[in-house]
């Protein structure tokens, strides 16, 4: 959304990291099949991780490539009906790189504005304080969210695999197997992001 609105020209993240994503309808399907599979089960609680990182990993770079390709082929509309050509988003894999970029591109001009304002008896002090406040807020958000954008990890789905095996053996459940698909291996991530996820975000969120 930020990229489409031209409010997010750069981002912190490793494009080689795996995004543990799953379409919402697969989560619902897994819940319904689990209800049927355990309707007469008196055993203890079983946890199902409806995830994709182990069975069908989606690298961050794949998602970004799909995003760039989508907006290159389907550029957003301007207010006058024209089309907006978006530049590729800049990515930083290390927090130190992003800090340096922010310092050169934003903090340095801000400090120059502050010095000019001092030399001119504070004529630009209000403008400086406003812009510096925004800069400080953005840097706080970056520092706060950095551990999550660089998180390396995945969630195992062993119980989910067992549930699918049970579904395949159970004729009653298996009759609805096509309609209750929750196998991450059936997802083509390139087609999904380009043809479903990104158009859906644009339609329902923007």
C-alpha positions, 0 to 999 in steps of 0.5 A: 500500500505504501509503495502504491501510494508513493509513501514508502520508497525504501524498506528494511529487510533481507530479500533472501528471508522466507515469509511465512504466509498463507491465504486466509481461506486455507486457514478457514478450510483447515479449521473446518477439516480439523472440526470434522476430524476431531468431532468424536475425538476425546484426546487432548488439544492439538495445535495446527500451524497453518503455515507455508515456510516449510512446505512451500517457502516464499522468499521475500524477494519473490514477493517484491519482484511480483510487486514491481512487475505488477505496478510496472504493467499496471501503473496506478492512476493519477487524479487527472486520469494519467498513470504514475510510473513507480521507481523500484523500492530500495531495500536495505539488508542491514540497519546500519545501511539504513541509518547511513542512508537516512542521515545523508538523505534527510538528517544532513539537509535538516542540520543545514536548515537548522544552521541557516535558521540560526544565522537568520535569527530563527526564521526557519525554526518552526519548519525545522522543528516540524520536519525534525519531529517527523524524522525522529518519529520515523527513526524510532519506528525503524529501530522498534521494528528492525528486529521483526523485519530481519527475523529469521525463522519458520513454523513447523506444520507436522500436525497439519500434514497429519491432518491432510493425511487423515483427510485423504484416508477419510471418505467422509472428509475426502468427499470435500477435499477439493473444496477444503484445500489447505495444502501450501504446496498447491500455491504458485506464489508468483501467480498468487501475489501477482494475480490475487494478493496485490489486486486484492490489497488495491481493491479492498484496502486502497 
